[in-house]
Amino acid sequence: MQGAFPQRNSERQSLMKDRLARSDTSDTASDVSRPMSVDTPRRSKRDFDDDDDYSFSDYSSYSGMQNREKFPLPMPVTYNRHRTRRYLIATAVLGILLVSYNYFSAAHIHTTHRRIGNIAAAHRDHHEPYFSDLYKNNEAGPGAFPLSLQSALPSNLCSICDCHASPAFYAPSVNYASELPPRPHIKDIYPGPDSVDMNEFMRQTILDIYCARQHLDPYQALKLVRRSGSNLGEMMSWSLGGLEFGKPTIYLTTATSPNGKAGTIRPQYFRRSGRAIRTWMAQEEALVRNKHPGWQVVWIVAEDEVDIDPLVVRTLRRTGVPYIYFAYGLTRSWGNAQKNAVMQVVYALSRPEERGGLLGPGPVYGLDDDNKMLPDLMSLLIKVDRIGIVPVGNLGADAWEAPVVDELGEIVESESLWQWRKYAFDFGGFSFNSSLLGTAVAGPMFWKHNDFAGESEFLDQIIGNIRDLEPLCGRHQVQDCHYVWHNEPLTQIEMMTDDEEIAYVNKFGAERLFQVLGIEERESDQRRADAYRPPSDDEPPESLPGDNDGEPNEENNPPDVEVDEGD
């Protein structure tokens, strides 16, 4: 046995000489160079152009590396069979261990994200890449590094908001002064004793609402306030010219969603409502000229998304109605978060002057984005003392959900089909005085309901008995003032886009347009009365933003509008 070792050693030496002889060639041994390491500088978000994707290049495509030859590895001529078998077995075992570790690590990460409240992760199995949800939620896109992964941005809501205050308000840390807009100073909001910078006032108000995060989880609120650093114009818009300090104000509020039943023709619904509001405002302007004190109107709209819709912005601007439009989402929870958010804005505007309010008190009315209203409704709203009730069309057993008034002129019940509610009235069927916010109705969560409906629960905060409600049609038993309809489809001519309507007016004149609108309105009223069927017990009483998960009504799909060639 001992004599075999020299023999094996001699064989090994012979093999090594042969291997060295084969590898010692002029084209490899003299010109071998190891590839140098590539140190790519870290790039921040501001280093990228708009059309530059944040991606990593292949090693072979890196500048200066294409001509660098690969490092040659000498290959053995012979090998030990048993040693190789042991090596393969060890490699296989190590590979299995690595795969198992990665699998359980991914499962642990998936469980952790589910536990900390990542909404999208609740519907993701652990085989799906984590980053997919970031792109589904529009957190990241071409040329923008995912916000959730930027170390330069704050990852804690309390680094942007003063969480020690109740409610929390916008106060970004000095560490993020370059990434987030600072909180406006009082001297910037009120530059003079008789002037106010509405841009700074509204920016502070909406950012404070984000930090208060009512009906939002910390992740949703953090996403909104972080986006405000560079996307402020995509999240909020307003036009408040002409409003006067302390003047009585009608506050129209709308909770809307791109996933609601209005579908792709949502701007046309806003235009229809805006036309009715502007008509009433023109009538008020005539009264003011006749020494009437007059009222002013502001329309407050909250979007159940992280951004507002530019088409809705354009429509609101063209109506000529003072408006505030801002993003407050994404929640898809029957509009509860948005209803509360618009009430927070109402409170900020209408609260007493010593608390920072600007406008006077007045009625607050919830106008659904797909409802139809007539200008006369506004004349009823200004009669509100505390909380008033109006009939709503397309509801109830006889096409109208109206209050039942007794011989004393007091409301005793509702004609609603949903009598199990304590106060069975639709969201578009009541209006309340803005002075109740912050007094009878505690904030900042004014709309406390977080499930379907919620009207009865809101009214229960204000009144103790149904007789406390005010019939705005008058104290007679016949409540026949029909000025608002629930979920009212658009007529043929109302479905025209802005450009189509402008072309129609240029060709036939505005008088012809309003004449056709009036004719279609009367025909629509008659068809509605003939075709109305009361909803079944299984049908929900309201259609709120987001309750249909983005499926618009088929009847609301815009048809091809034919322009009449007559006259």
Backbone hydrogen bonds, N-H to C=O, Kabsch-Sander energy under -0.5 kcal/mol:
donor,donor_aa,acceptor,acceptor_aa,energy
4,A,1,M,-0.8
5,F,1,M,-0.6
5,F,2,Q,-0.9
7,Q,3,G,-0.9
8,R,4,A,-2.6
9,N,5,F,-3.0
10,S,6,P,-2.6
11,E,7,Q,-2.3
12,R,8,R,-2.7
13,Q,9,N,-2.5
14,S,10,S,-2.2
15,L,11,E,-2.5
16,M,12,R,-2.4
17,K,13,Q,-2.2
18,D,14,S,-2.2
19,R,15,L,-2.5
20,L,16,M,-2.6
21,A,17,K,-2.2
22,R,18,D,-1.8
23,S,19,R,-2.0
24,D,20,L,-1.4
25,T,23,S,-1.7
28,T,25,T,-0.9
29,A,25,T,-1.9
39,D,37,S,-0.6
40,T,38,V,-0.8
47,D,44,S,-1.5
48,F,45,K,-1.5
52,D,49,D,-1.4
53,D,51,D,-0.6
55,S,53,D,-1.1
62,Y,59,Y,-1.2
65,M,62,Y,-2.2
68,R,65,M,-0.9
69,E,67,N,-0.6
81,R,79,Y,-0.6
84,T,80,N,-2.3
85,R,81,R,-2.1
86,R,82,H,-2.2
87,Y,83,R,-2.1
88,L,84,T,-2.7
89,I,85,R,-2.4
90,A,86,R,-2.4
91,T,87,Y,-2.4
92,A,88,L,-2.4
93,V,89,I,-2.4
94,L,90,A,-2.4
95,G,91,T,-2.4
96,I,92,A,-2.4
97,L,93,V,-2.2
98,L,94,L,-2.3
99,V,95,G,-2.5
100,S,96,I,-2.4
101,Y,97,L,-2.2
102,N,98,L,-2.5
103,Y,99,V,-2.4
104,F,100,S,-2.4
105,S,101,Y,-2.3
106,A,102,N,-2.4
107,A,103,Y,-2.1
108,H,104,F,-2.1
109,I,105,S,-2.5
110,H,106,A,-2.6
111,T,107,A,-2.3
112,T,108,H,-2.5
113,H,109,I,-2.6
114,R,110,H,-1.9
115,R,111,T,-2.0
116,I,112,T,-2.0
117,G,114,R,-0.7
118,N,113,H,-2.0
119,I,117,G,-0.8
122,A,118,N,-0.8
122,A,119,I,-1.2
123,H,120,A,-1.6
124,R,121,A,-1.5
128,E,125,D,-2.0
132,S,129,P,-1.1
133,D,130,Y,-1.0
134,L,130,Y,-0.5
135,Y,131,F,-1.4
136,K,132,S,-2.2
137,N,133,D,-2.2
138,N,135,Y,-1.4
139,E,134,L,-2.6
140,A,134,L,-0.9
141,G,144,A,-0.9
144,A,141,G,-2.1
147,L,139,E,-0.9
149,L,146,P,-1.8
150,Q,147,L,-1.3
151,S,149,L,-0.8
153,L,150,Q,-1.1
159,S,156,N,-1.8
160,I,157,L,-1.7
161,C,157,L,-2.4
162,D,169,F,-3.0
163,C,161,C,-1.4
165,A,162,D,-1.1
169,F,162,D,-0.6
171,A,160,I,-2.5
173,S,159,S,-2.6
176,Y,173,S,-1.8
177,A,174,V,-1.3
179,E,176,Y,-1.0
180,L,176,Y,-2.2
188,D,185,H,-0.9
189,I,185,H,-1.9
190,Y,186,I,-2.9
192,G,195,S,-0.6
195,S,192,G,-1.1
197,D,189,I,-3.3
198,M,196,V,-1.0
201,F,197,D,-2.4
202,M,198,M,-2.7
203,R,199,N,-2.2
204,Q,200,E,-2.3
205,T,201,F,-2.2
206,I,202,M,-2.6
207,L,203,R,-2.2
208,D,204,Q,-2.2
209,I,205,T,-1.7
210,Y,206,I,-2.1
211,C,207,L,-2.1
212,A,208,D,-2.2
213,R,209,I,-1.2
216,L,213,R,-1.2
221,A,217,D,-2.3
222,L,218,P,-2.6
223,K,219,Y,-2.1
224,L,220,Q,-1.8
225,V,221,A,-2.4
226,R,222,L,-2.2
227,R,223,K,-1.9
228,S,224,L,-1.2
229,G,226,R,-1.4
230,S,227,R,-1.1
231,N,227,R,-2.3
234,E,231,N,-1.0
235,M,231,N,-0.5
235,M,232,L,-1.3
236,M,232,L,-1.3
237,S,325,Y,-3.0
239,S,323,Y,-2.2
243,L,240,L,-1.3
246,G,358,L,-2.5
247,K,244,E,-1.2
249,T,361,P,-1.2
250,I,296,Q,-2.8
251,Y,249,T,-0.6
251,Y,363,P,-2.9
252,L,250,I,-0.8
252,L,298,V,-2.1
253,T,365,Y,-2.9
254,T,300,I,-2.3
256,T,254,T,-0.6
256,T,302,A,-2.5
260,G,257,S,-1.6
263,G,260,G,-1.1
265,I,262,A,-1.3
266,R,263,G,-0.9
268,Q,265,I,-0.5
269,Y,265,I,-1.3
270,F,266,R,-2.2
271,R,267,P,-2.3
272,R,268,Q,-2.0
273,S,269,Y,-2.2
274,G,270,F,-2.9
275,R,271,R,-2.3
276,A,272,R,-1.5
277,I,273,S,-2.3
278,R,274,G,-2.7
279,T,275,R,-1.9
280,W,276,A,-1.8
281,M,277,I,-2.3
282,A,278,R,-2.1
283,Q,279,T,-1.6
284,E,280,W,-2.1
285,E,281,M,-2.2
286,A,282,A,-1.5
287,L,283,Q,-1.6
288,V,284,E,-2.5
289,R,285,E,-1.6
290,N,286,A,-0.6
290,N,287,L,-0.9
291,K,288,V,-1.5
292,H,287,L,-2.0
296,Q,248,P,-1.9
298,V,250,I,-2.2
299,W,322,P,-2.7
300,I,252,L,-3.4
300,I,298,V,-0.6
301,V,299,W,-0.5
301,V,324,I,-3.3
302,A,254,T,-2.4
303,E,326,F,-2.8
304,D,256,T,-2.1
305,E,303,E,-2.1
308,I,234,E,-2.5
313,V,309,D,-2.1
314,R,310,P,-2.2
315,T,311,L,-2.0
316,L,312,V,-2.8
317,R,313,V,-2.3
318,R,314,R,-1.9
319,T,315,T,-1.3
320,G,316,L,-0.7
320,G,317,R,-0.8
321,V,316,L,-0.6
323,Y,239,S,-1.7
324,I,299,W,-2.4
325,Y,237,S,-3.4
326,F,301,V,-2.0
327,A,235,M,-2.7
328,Y,303,E,-3.4
336,N,333,S,-1.8
339,K,335,G,-2.4
340,N,336,N,-2.0
341,A,337,A,-2.0
342,V,338,Q,-2.4
343,M,339,K,-1.4
344,Q,340,N,-1.8
345,V,341,A,-1.8
346,V,342,V,-2.3
347,Y,343,M,-2.5
348,A,344,Q,-2.2
349,L,345,V,-2.0
350,S,346,V,-2.6
351,R,347,Y,-2.0
355,R,352,P,-1.8
356,G,353,E,-1.7
357,G,352,P,-1.8
358,L,349,L,-1.9
359,L,349,L,-2.3
360,G,247,K,-1.8
364,V,432,F,-2.9
365,Y,251,Y,-2.6
366,G,427,F,-0.5
366,G,430,F,-0.6
367,L,253,T,-2.8
367,L,365,Y,-0.8
368,D,366,G,-0.7
369,D,255,A,-0.5
371,N,368,D,-1.4
372,K,485,W,-2.0
374,L,483,Y,-2.3
377,L,374,L,-1.9
378,M,375,P,-1.3
379,S,375,P,-0.7
380,L,376,D,-0.9
380,L,377,L,-0.8
381,L,377,L,-1.9
382,I,378,M,-1.4
383,K,380,L,-1.7
384,V,381,L,-1.9
388,G,431,S,-2.8
389,I,470,E,-2.9
390,V,429,G,-2.3
392,V,401,E,-1.7
393,G,484,V,-2.5
394,N,399,A,-1.7
395,L,392,V,-0.5
395,L,399,A,-0.7
397,A,415,E,-0.7
399,A,396,G,-0.8
401,E,392,V,-2.8
402,A,400,W,-0.8
404,V,413,E,-3.1
405,V,403,P,-0.6
406,D,410,E,-2.5
409,G,406,D,-1.9
411,I,469,L,-0.6
412,V,404,V,-2.8
413,E,404,V,-1.0
415,E,402,A,-2.3
419,Q,417,L,-0.9
421,R,418,W,-1.4
425,F,423,Y,-1.7
429,G,426,D,-1.9
430,F,427,F,-0.6
431,S,388,G,-2.1
432,F,364,V,-1.7
433,N,386,R,-2.4
434,S,362,G,-2.7
436,L,433,N,-2.0
437,L,434,S,-1.5
438,G,441,V,-2.9
439,T,436,L,-1.5
441,V,436,L,-2.7
442,A,440,A,-0.6
446,F,444,P,-1.3
448,K,446,F,-1.0
458,F,454,G,-2.0
459,L,455,E,-2.5
460,D,456,S,-1.8
461,Q,457,E,-0.5
461,Q,458,F,-1.3
462,I,459,L,-1.6
463,I,459,L,-2.3
468,D,465,N,-2.1
469,L,466,I,-1.6
470,E,387,I,-2.0
472,L,389,I,-2.1
472,L,470,E,-0.8
474,G,471,P,-1.4
479,Q,477,Q,-0.9
480,D,478,V,-1.1
482,H,480,D,-1.1
483,Y,481,C,-0.9
485,W,372,K,-2.8
486,H,393,G,-2.1
488,E,370,D,-1.3
488,E,485,W,-0.5
495,M,491,T,-1.0
495,M,492,Q,-0.7
496,M,493,I,-1.2
501,E,497,T,-2.6
502,I,498,D,-2.5
503,A,499,D,-2.2
504,Y,500,E,-2.0
505,V,501,E,-2.5
506,N,502,I,-2.5
507,K,503,A,-1.4
508,F,504,Y,-3.1
509,G,504,Y,-0.5
509,G,505,V,-2.0
513,L,509,G,-1.5
514,F,510,A,-2.4
515,Q,511,E,-1.9
516,V,512,R,-2.5
517,L,513,L,-2.5
518,G,514,F,-2.0
519,I,515,Q,-2.2
520,E,516,V,-2.9
521,E,517,L,-1.9
522,R,518,G,-2.0
523,E,519,I,-2.3
524,S,520,E,-2.6
525,D,521,E,-2.2
526,Q,522,R,-1.9
527,R,523,E,-2.5
528,R,524,S,-2.5
529,A,525,D,-2.1
530,D,526,Q,-2.1
531,A,527,R,-2.3
532,Y,528,R,-1.3
539,E,536,S,-1.1
544,L,542,E,-0.6
547,D,544,L,-2.3
549,D,546,G,-0.9
550,G,259,N,-1.7
551,E,548,N,-1.1
553,N,261,K,-1.3
556,N,553,N,-0.9
557,N,554,E,-1.4
561,V,559,P,-0.5
562,E,560,D,-0.6
564,D,562,E,-0.5
